Amino acid sequence: MVRASQATTFSASAYFDDRGPHGTAQPITERVNPHSRPIVSYFFPKGVGEFHYGERHPMKPHRLTLTNALVMGYGLDKQIHHIYNPRPATQVELEMYHDHDYVEFLSRCVTHEVEDQRSNSRSFRVTPNNQNEMRHLIDTFNCVEDCPIFAEMYDFCRMYAGASLAGARKLCSGTCDTAINWSGGLHHAKRGEASGFCYVNDIVLAILELLRYHPRVLYIDIDIHHGDGVELAFYHSNRVMTVSFHKYTGEFFPGTGKLDDNGANLGKHFCLNVPLQDGIDDEMYLTVFKTVIEDTVTAFRPTAIVLQCGADSLGCDRLGAFNLSIAAHGECVNFVRKFNVPLLVLGGGGYTIKNVSRCWTYETAVLVGADIPDELPATVYDPFFRDSQWKLHPPLTGRVENQNSPASLQKITISIRNKLRYLQGAPSVAMQEIPPDLEGLLADEDKNQEERDEERGSGFAGESRGDRYISRHEYFEGDNDVDQDDCPPLSGPKRNSISSSTRKPRSKRTRGRGRGRASGAHGREDGEEVDEPGGSSSAKPGKTRGRMRSRAKPRGRVAEKDKDAEDVDGDVGGEPESGFEPATPVDVDIDV
């Protein structure tokens, strides 16, 4: 029965808003060819948008429902290869990173005793009604104000963490090239406590899953808040490089992310921070983003990328102070996509839900390679977008004064490039030598030869000769021979050897190359006279090549010079002087 004052019933009223001259986007009906473009998987846990942090809390999971409605309204589900409703993460999977006590607190903590009839054990549940009785545990795990206790909180954490883990597994198995989970990206959660609206750090869990297969993972964060939870988890690792673009004033939450924070130990210089000021516009942000990311990818050479797309960096955000448009935010995603590296795309911050849903819908279209119109499709959530006349790209820029100067951004870019120079090549990749710093150069001077060999390679370390090796064709040039300065002179008759420690220098003859023993004239003392009969030599030396000549002539008497020239022919008739042993015969080929 309709009352007289009621013109129409509720069911007779218009279901959608009358847009008037503003058009409505028609959904895409053409299905994607599985082999025409990179494979994209879309993960949306059913019911993840139904949770509620609290009446006045800025975090609204309902934004996920709006995003999914716009994605389906545009018909992007026809362009996505696979759409999954992933299972929730188990407690064992959550404890891959988080402490057992903390996960127990999220799932089953001390509230009120409930008798378990099956195991006769006591279990405890956390509810909003008994949180005052558990104040000590709530304070211990930082579940206060920003991270309140709300109904089915643990189920919410398991849902979005399970979706991120499922996306990482698909990338590791090679069944998709891009995985999208807008419910994930909660980057503030720590190992043993909640922080910044985040209870479980699904990003760290997903990266740990990727590291099972991929040797190097690059994490990029474009949320306006610093990704402190992910940075802390991999602060000492050289297999994960974290790059965060965020607002930093020292007081803005979480208060970390200085330009000088670079990592520690093995992770030194594998942690990059780009601190920005209020009001940065599209042009400045894209210039810094593309420069830093391109240099980072070139130096680190990641085999997988995790991109956190926090939408609180958009203009007009409830908690943000940037001037980014949806198009610029999506261009960052498109730039990373073009590297053709396995990509896991996650959500994050964003507290003006109508802008968040539009931004993530547009970026979904960018990732699948589809063009969508500026008009929004007709959905049951049309009233959310009435003030912007149902447009995908409303004006969001110019509301905050830009406090970033080109000089300050150039300083940040130069600093990032200098840090990347310290990378000794990507881990597990052939490295290239760079000039050492002064401290390393001084340390190298104190190293012995064996330590230097170990740095070049352990194959021949410790196998070098300790004595000086004398080459066969090396000639001794008398007392002025500087090559023998490091060898002490030997006294007394000793056997000739190639070792400089046992070889006696010969000062009155040149070293010949013929076969035979040294003649008796070789061993005479300087004071003795030498007779030179006309036929003392059995054969005159033939014409030989220049290499048979000695490189230096002894500074003795002229008569000895002629005598020594005959010794080159291999005089075998003489006997060595007493006190000298005959030289070791050496077989040498002589060209005559």
Secondary structure, DSSP 8 states (H G I E B T S, - for coil): ---TT-SS-GGGS-SS---TTS--B--------TTTS--EEEE--TTGGG----TT-S--THHHHHHHHHHHHTTGGGT-SEEE------HHHHTTTS-HHHHHHHHS-SSS-EE-TTT--EE----GGGGGGGHHHHHHTT-STTS---TTHHHHHHHHHHHHHHHHHHHHHTS-SEEEETT-------SSS-BTTBSS-HHHHHHHHHTTT-S-EEEEE-SSS--HHHHHHTTT-SSEEEEEEEE-SSSSTT----TT----GGGTT-EEEEEE-TT--HHHHHHHHHHHHHHHHHHH--SEEEEE--GGGBTT-SS----B-HHHHHHHHHHHHTT-S-EEEE-----SHHHHHHHHHHHHHHHHT----SB-B--TTGGGGTTTTTBSS----SSS-----HHHHHHHHHHHHHHHHT--S-TTS--------HHHHHHHHT--HHHHHHHH-TTSTT-S-SS-B--TT-----TT-GGGTTS----S-----SBTTT----SSS----SSS---GGGG--TTS-----TT-SSS------GGGS-SS--SS-HHHHHHHHHHTT---S----TT-------------
